[in-house]
């Protein structure tokens, strides 16, 4: 019997030894190069899966169906089905496949995280904190030095250079200046790390925990504030307001977020038209990027009426625009032509335009189901999860295409980052109940 237990512990050690290392490396390297998010997401997912199998979990426990997983799978399936009428059928099949794979990885990782021994959970949580701080240090150095590290990497490895020359200035074949907006994705990665890192810090048994948490918040907030990525800045501010509310009434805030998510699909088009009619797209006090988005949102909202029920197909905005032979109208004083752009820069509007009312209803149900699952977390973790979701929702409503693979996997990592320290609270609660 003793030998069997030793064998089990040894197998568990071998399976989980690299998990803390991965939780340190993932924040660092995804901040340096956000497009590595899919690699680290699936790497961590595989490691957790193997660790769970070694600890005796079965496949039924990994993929036990629940409303949130089923709803997300239905969204991905419907989006893939839209390839039938999509402007770009290959993309309409590939991008939902990434969403479906990410969904299964996250839900399979959840029981594996809960099965990890307390020592491994603590090591991985500390590794996450350290990785987030190193990521913040890298981004801060980049802003202080005007991207010196990234420019050096681009000069040594030309493949690292962006496809558009608007982001860099090249003299004699060398990158001499970098547009700081090139770091926007790295800033979003930091915003995603903020609340999981603070949740991990809250699990530490240290008399200086509050001081460490304050220093951690400052370390991540400073580079976000220095950046040009207003979406991350707004997300951090909004989530900072949500956190104290969730501390007082976590269940009420979670339900409120679920309702707000669903209402986002209902009101996005009327609000877009209202902002445009108020001439906010000409407001000089707004950044030009915000003015451009207001134009894109209004024009995209108009195009929604052409195929309102089924949409134009997943990830088809760019293809639909390219199919239009007439040049877009560019009124005087506009910072952007009257066009949809490559995507809507708004998850709610992009869903309506590309997947129609049917897709929006499915996405609303899936999002609400995921949000409501936060109530299953230990009570101490729920406020941090609500704050993390708020950051995600704001960035999704203001920034990139919802089909970008790096973003889908960065969101998957965000969920795993929250589940990791939340499992520590669950372990402490279970130990308290059992009296051990």
Phi, psi and omega per residue, in radians:
X1 nan -0.750 3.139
X2 -1.119 -0.694 3.141
X3 -1.130 -0.683 3.122
X4 -1.076 -0.736 3.126
X5 -1.129 -0.705 3.124
X6 -1.112 -0.736 3.115
X7 -1.068 -0.715 -3.136
X8 -1.105 -0.771 -3.135
X9 -1.150 -0.677 -3.137
X10 -1.148 -0.744 3.097
X11 -1.093 -0.718 3.120
X12 -1.087 -0.696 -3.140
X13 -1.111 -0.816 -3.126
X14 -1.077 -0.673 -3.092
X15 -1.272 -0.586 -3.028
X16 -1.823 -0.006 -3.038
X17 -1.061 -0.601 -3.062
X18 -1.574 -0.094 -3.093
X19 -1.092 -0.837 3.082
X20 -1.041 -0.650 3.118
X21 -1.078 -0.752 -3.139
X22 -1.143 -0.649 3.125
X23 -1.259 -0.298 2.998
X24 -1.480 -0.801 -3.048
X25 -1.232 -0.636 -3.071
X26 -1.027 -0.883 3.106
X27 -1.058 -0.682 -3.088
X28 -1.141 -0.932 -3.020
X29 -1.326 -0.506 3.076
X30 -1.288 -0.452 3.028
X31 -1.295 -0.659 3.103
X32 -1.197 -0.773 -3.131
X33 -2.435 1.569 -3.054
X34 -0.968 -0.445 -3.112
X35 -1.280 -0.013 2.983
X36 -1.481 -0.035 -3.109
X37 -0.957 -0.772 3.111
X38 -1.034 -0.701 -3.131
X39 -1.069 -0.887 -3.078
X40 -1.256 -0.553 3.103
X41 -1.087 -0.865 -3.115
X42 -1.291 -0.503 3.080
X43 -1.123 -0.826 3.104
X44 -1.136 -0.704 3.119
X45 -1.045 -0.756 3.136
X46 -1.148 -0.751 -3.139
X47 -1.079 -0.735 3.124
X48 -1.182 -0.658 3.117
X49 -1.085 -0.808 3.136
X50 -1.105 -0.745 3.129
X51 -1.082 -0.700 3.111
X52 -1.135 -0.740 3.104
X53 -1.094 -0.712 3.135
X54 -1.154 -0.457 -3.137
X55 -1.620 0.170 2.976
X56 1.687 0.116 3.099
X57 -1.277 2.530 3.100
X58 -1.789 2.937 -3.105
X59 -1.094 -0.546 3.121
X60 -1.119 -0.592 3.109
X61 -1.273 -0.582 3.135
X62 -1.174 -0.775 -3.020
X63 -2.084 0.632 3.052
X64 -1.088 2.160 -3.054
X65 -1.132 2.499 3.032
X66 -2.524 2.816 -3.043
X67 -0.984 -0.682 -3.099
X68 -1.169 -0.799 -3.131
X69 -1.125 -0.753 3.138
X70 -1.102 -0.755 -3.112
X71 -1.126 -0.726 3.094
X72 -1.137 -0.689 3.111
X73 -1.117 -0.649 3.107
X74 -1.145 -0.714 3.089
X75 -1.044 -0.828 -3.139
X76 -1.088 -0.718 3.141
X77 -1.133 -0.749 3.128
X78 -1.146 -0.701 3.115
X79 -1.097 -0.699 3.092
X80 -1.151 -0.654 3.101
X81 -1.090 -0.532 -3.123
X82 -1.155 -0.160 3.054
X83 -1.023 -0.418 -3.132
X84 -1.048 -0.659 -3.111
X85 -2.027 0.196 -3.070
X86 -1.342 2.691 3.078
X87 -1.239 -0.542 3.130
X88 -2.229 1.480 -3.014
X89 -0.996 -0.659 -3.105
X90 -1.107 -0.811 3.121
X91 -1.132 -0.631 -3.133
X92 -1.173 -0.340 3.054
X93 -1.626 -0.702 -3.019
X94 -1.250 -0.826 -3.038
X95 -1.141 -0.755 3.046
X96 -1.093 -0.521 3.093
X97 -1.108 -0.659 3.087
X98 -1.119 -0.755 3.113
X99 -1.062 -0.762 -3.125
X100 -1.123 -0.791 3.133
X101 -1.099 -0.741 3.138
X102 -1.110 -0.656 3.118
X103 -1.062 -0.842 -3.117
X104 -1.161 -0.639 3.132
X105 -1.115 -0.791 -3.115
X106 -1.095 -0.823 -3.090
X107 -1.254 -0.457 3.048
X108 -1.332 -0.545 -3.116
X109 -1.243 -0.537 -3.043
X110 -0.990 -0.923 3.116
X111 -1.160 -0.516 3.106
X112 -1.137 -0.742 3.121
X113 -1.072 -0.772 -3.136
X114 -1.121 -0.444 -3.094
X115 -1.492 -0.208 -3.113
X116 -1.145 2.551 3.124
X117 -1.180 2.648 -3.083
X118 -0.935 -0.688 -3.141
X119 -1.076 -0.746 -3.133
X120 -1.189 -0.665 3.098
X121 -1.083 -0.732 3.134
X122 -1.136 -0.768 3.125
X123 -1.062 -0.781 -3.120
X124 -1.171 -0.643 3.118
X125 -1.142 -0.749 3.092
X126 -1.138 -0.669 3.101
X127 -1.096 -0.693 3.097
X128 -1.074 -0.761 3.116
X129 -1.071 -0.823 3.136
X130 -1.097 -0.729 3.120
X131 -1.110 -0.707 3.122
X132 -1.120 -0.701 3.126
X133 -1.161 -0.707 3.092
X134 -1.135 -0.681 3.092
X135 -1.090 -0.744 3.122
X136 -1.131 -0.664 3.114
X137 -1.101 -0.766 3.121
X138 -1.046 -0.849 -3.095
X139 -1.153 -0.656 3.104
X140 -1.104 -0.800 3.093
X141 -1.024 -0.702 -3.141
X142 -1.084 -0.720 3.136
X143 -1.236 -0.683 -3.128
X144 -1.181 -0.620 -3.081
X145 -1.754 0.175 -3.119
X146 1.000 0.751 3.023
X147 1.367 0.560 -3.069
X148 -1.050 -0.753 -3.107
X149 -1.157 -0.755 3.141
X150 -1.173 -0.712 3.122
X151 -1.095 -0.697 3.117
X152 -1.104 -0.757 3.121
X153 -1.104 -0.701 3.130
X154 -1.139 -0.587 -3.141
X155 -1.297 -0.573 3.098
X156 -1.392 -0.618 -3.115
X157 -2.220 1.625 -3.073
X158 -0.992 -0.428 3.139
X159 -1.116 -0.341 3.122
X160 -1.339 -0.191 -3.095
X161 -1.251 2.498 3.125
X162 -1.163 2.724 -3.130
X163 -1.182 -0.490 -3.121
X164 -1.720 2.314 3.115
X165 -1.320 -0.078 3.081
X166 -1.169 -0.383 -3.068
X167 -1.564 -0.257 -3.079
X168 -2.440 2.746 2.995
X169 -2.027 2.158 -3.073
X170 -1.978 2.218 3.091
X171 -2.217 2.164 -3.125
X172 0.952 0.679 3.077
X173 1.389 0.078 -3.132
X174 -2.066 2.494 3.085
X175 -1.346 2.052 -3.113
X176 -1.924 -0.261 3.113
X177 -2.567 2.473 -3.133
X178 -2.163 2.252 3.029
X179 -1.196 2.183 -3.058
X180 -1.122 -0.282 3.065
X181 -1.183 -0.259 3.071
X182 -1.105 -0.340 -3.131
X183 -1.639 0.128 -3.087
X184 -1.036 -0.682 3.133
X185 -1.150 -0.668 3.099
X186 -1.114 -0.662 3.113
X187 -1.134 -0.706 3.087
X188 -1.087 -0.669 3.076
X189 -1.048 -0.733 3.096
X190 -1.092 -0.746 3.124
X191 -1.065 -0.651 3.097
X192 -1.194 -0.472 -3.101
X193 -1.467 -0.326 -2.984
X194 -0.995 -1.026 -3.024
X195 -1.336 -0.643 3.012
X196 -1.049 -0.680 3.108
X197 -1.120 -0.732 3.099
X198 -1.171 -0.610 3.061
X199 -1.119 -0.743 3.099
X200 -1.083 -0.705 3.106
X201 -1.120 -0.607 -3.111
X202 -1.164 -0.323 -3.141
X203 -1.486 -0.200 -3.090
X204 -1.324 2.396 3.106
X205 -1.575 1.472 -3.114
X206 -2.473 2.392 3.114
X207 -1.158 -0.317 3.134
X208 -1.764 0.361 -3.066
X209 -1.036 -0.737 -3.123
X210 -1.139 -0.687 3.096
X211 -1.122 -0.786 3.115
X212 -1.058 -0.684 3.141
X213 -1.130 -0.731 3.113
X214 -1.098 -0.779 3.138
X215 -1.125 -0.675 3.107
X216 -1.102 -0.797 3.132
X217 -1.028 -0.792 -3.135
X218 -1.110 -0.739 -3.099
X219 -1.049 -0.651 -3.139
X220 -1.523 -0.571 -3.093
X221 -1.244 -0.563 -3.095
X222 -1.070 -0.941 3.118
X223 -1.117 -0.547 3.077
X224 -1.137 -0.720 3.121
X225 -1.194 -0.576 3.133
X226 -1.284 -0.289 -3.011
X227 -1.368 3.039 3.041
X228 -1.740 0.149 -3.060
X229 -1.629 1.559 -3.094
X230 -1.096 -0.522 -3.128
X231 -1.067 -0.792 3.111
X232 -1.157 -0.680 3.141
X233 -1.101 -0.805 3.111
X234 -1.110 -0.700 3.130
X235 -1.074 -0.743 3.133
X236 -1.154 -0.738 3.127
X237 -1.091 -0.826 -3.128
X238 -1.085 -0.728 -3.119
X239 -1.207 -0.551 3.086
X240 -1.150 -0.533 3.074
X241 -1.349 -0.564 -3.133
X242 -1.254 -0.636 -3.021
X243 -0.968 -0.919 -3.129
X244 -1.109 -0.565 3.071
X245 -1.124 -0.706 -3.131
X246 -1.243 -0.477 3.048
X247 -1.120 -0.656 -3.092
X248 -1.398 -0.839 -3.089
X249 -2.336 1.282 -3.051
X250 -1.045 -0.785 -3.095
X251 -1.131 -0.708 -3.139
X252 -1.131 -0.711 3.133
X253 -1.161 -0.705 3.118
X254 -1.076 -0.778 3.103
X255 -1.118 -0.677 3.117
X256 -1.085 -0.719 3.114
X257 -1.133 -0.666 3.102
X258 -1.112 -0.739 3.111
X259 -1.150 -0.768 -3.138
X260 -1.074 -0.669 3.098
X261 -1.035 -0.839 -3.130
X262 -1.148 -0.693 -3.139
X263 -1.186 -0.403 3.098
X264 -1.026 -0.658 3.110
X265 -1.269 -0.499 -3.101
X266 -1.336 -0.729 -2.969
X267 -1.774 -0.116 -3.042
X268 -1.051 -0.766 -3.110
X269 -1.212 -0.844 3.070
X270 -1.013 -0.688 3.135
X271 -1.179 -0.655 3.086
X272 -1.068 -0.822 3.123
X273 -1.117 -0.696 -3.119
X274 -1.123 -0.753 3.124
X275 -1.119 -0.669 -3.135
X276 -1.198 -0.749 3.128
X277 -1.143 -0.453 3.089
X278 -1.422 0.086 3.109
X279 1.070 0.509 3.103
X280 -1.178 -0.405 3.105
X281 -1.224 -0.157 3.065
X282 -1.891 -0.016 -3.070
X283 -1.195 2.061 -3.074
X284 -1.248 -0.340 3.124
X285 -1.347 -0.178 3.069
X286 -1.590 2.519 3.024
X287 -1.030 2.647 -3.133
X288 -1.049 -0.572 3.116
X289 -1.105 -0.658 3.110
X290 -1.208 -0.707 3.100
X291 -1.072 -0.740 3.129
X292 -1.097 -0.715 3.135
X293 -1.111 -0.686 3.127
X294 -1.078 -0.650 3.091
X295 -1.194 -0.805 3.131
X296 -1.059 -0.754 -3.102
X297 -1.108 -0.778 -3.108
X298 -1.147 -0.762 -3.117
X299 -1.172 -0.723 3.116
X300 -1.114 -0.688 3.110
X301 -1.078 -0.633 3.075
X302 -1.145 -0.734 -3.109
X303 -1.195 -0.434 3.116
X304 -0.949 -0.628 -3.099
X305 -1.131 -0.271 -3.122
X306 -1.281 -0.632 3.108
X307 -2.447 1.223 -2.951
X308 -1.241 -0.530 -2.986
X309 -1.471 -0.807 -3.085
X310 -1.867 -0.263 -3.139
X311 1.365 -3.105 -3.076
X312 -1.639 -0.067 -3.136
X313 1.941 2.564 -3.087
X314 -1.033 2.346 3.075
X315 0.963 0.648 -3.070
X316 -1.894 0.070 -3.090
X317 -1.049 -0.818 -3.126
X318 -1.085 -0.756 -3.132
X319 -1.155 -0.666 3.117
X320 -1.151 -0.651 3.110
X321 -1.181 -0.731 -3.133
X322 -1.142 -0.513 -3.128
X323 -1.273 -0.278 3.126
X324 -1.377 1.985 -3.053
X325 -1.324 -0.372 -3.114
X326 -1.478 2.382 3.112
X327 -1.141 2.516 -3.112
X328 -1.192 2.625 3.091
X329 -1.243 2.389 3.128
X330 -2.263 1.480 -3.099
X331 -1.098 2.691 3.135
X332 -1.104 2.379 3.138
X333 1.544 -0.107 3.112
X334 -1.478 2.442 3.096
X335 -1.517 -0.134 -3.113
X336 -2.628 2.510 3.133
X337 -1.171 2.869 3.083
X338 -1.324 1.519 -3.081
X339 -2.644 2.921 -3.124
X340 -1.444 -0.318 -3.033
X341 1.286 -2.964 3.136
X342 -1.272 -0.497 3.077
X343 -2.798 3.083 -2.968
X344 -1.474 -0.178 -3.067
X345 0.998 0.506 -3.140
X346 -2.836 2.022 -3.077
X347 -1.027 -0.741 -3.079
X348 -1.134 -0.792 -3.134
X349 -1.248 -0.701 3.127
X350 -1.088 -0.688 3.105
X351 -1.071 -0.816 -3.137
X352 -1.106 -0.738 -3.079
X353 -1.235 -0.734 -3.041
X354 -1.598 -0.555 -3.093
X355 -1.991 -0.073 3.061
X356 1.266 -3.039 -3.136
X357 -1.081 -0.670 3.133
X358 -1.043 -0.852 3.139
X359 -1.133 -0.640 3.135
X360 -1.143 -0.692 3.103
X361 -1.110 -0.768 3.133
X362 -1.121 -0.737 -3.137
X363 -1.171 -0.648 3.108
X364 -1.111 -0.787 3.134
X365 -1.114 -0.769 -3.120
X366 -1.105 -0.814 -3.135
X367 -1.085 -0.764 3.132
X368 -1.098 -0.686 3.131
X369 -1.115 -0.708 3.108
X370 -1.147 -0.798 -3.118
X371 -1.058 -0.779 -3.101
X372 -1.140 -0.410 3.092
X373 -1.187 -0.285 3.079
X374 -1.067 -0.449 3.124
X375 -1.187 -0.252 3.099
X376 -1.457 -0.218 3.114
X377 -1.266 2.790 3.011
X378 -0.948 2.542 -3.033
X379 -0.997 -0.604 -3.131
X380 -1.167 -0.451 -3.087
X381 -1.549 -0.340 -3.034
X382 -1.059 -0.752 3.120
X383 -1.062 -0.686 3.132
X384 -1.192 -0.654 3.086
X385 -1.131 -0.705 3.104
X386 -1.110 -0.718 3.111
X387 -1.151 -0.726 3.125
X388 -1.099 -0.713 3.099
X389 -1.125 -0.641 3.136
X390 -1.067 -0.762 3.070
X391 -1.012 -0.844 3.138
X392 -1.033 -0.808 -3.086
X393 -1.111 -0.721 -3.141
X394 -1.143 -0.806 3.131
X395 -1.106 -0.704 3.120
X396 -1.125 -0.529 -3.101
X397 -1.468 -0.180 -3.025
X398 -2.240 -0.223 -2.922
X399 -2.062 -1.948 -2.863
X400 -1.454 3.053 3.033
X401 -1.135 2.463 -3.118
X402 -1.262 -0.162 -3.086
X403 -1.725 0.021 3.136
X404 -1.161 2.210 -3.040
X405 -1.061 -0.698 -3.124
X406 -1.089 -0.648 -3.111
X407 -1.255 -0.747 3.099
X408 -1.002 -0.793 -3.102
X409 -1.311 -0.521 3.044
X410 -1.138 -0.648 3.064
X411 -1.161 -0.700 3.064
X412 -1.047 -0.734 3.080
X413 -1.110 -0.691 3.108
X414 -0.993 -0.786 3.138
X415 -1.104 -0.775 3.141
X416 -1.128 -0.694 3.108
X417 -1.054 -0.631 3.118
X418 -1.281 -0.729 -3.092
X419 -1.128 -0.541 -3.076
X420 -1.077 -1.048 3.114
X421 -1.221 -0.466 3.071
X422 -1.067 -0.609 3.114
X423 -1.149 -0.491 3.078
X424 -1.145 -0.739 3.095
X425 -1.109 -0.678 3.112
X426 -1.099 -0.715 3.105
X427 -1.128 -0.730 3.114
X428 -1.130 -0.673 3.133
X429 -1.163 -0.763 -3.133
X430 -1.121 -0.671 3.127
X431 -1.156 -0.654 3.116
X432 -1.143 -0.705 -3.126
X433 -1.170 -0.710 -3.102
X434 -1.377 -0.237 3.122
X435 1.411 0.257 3.133
X436 -1.675 nan nan
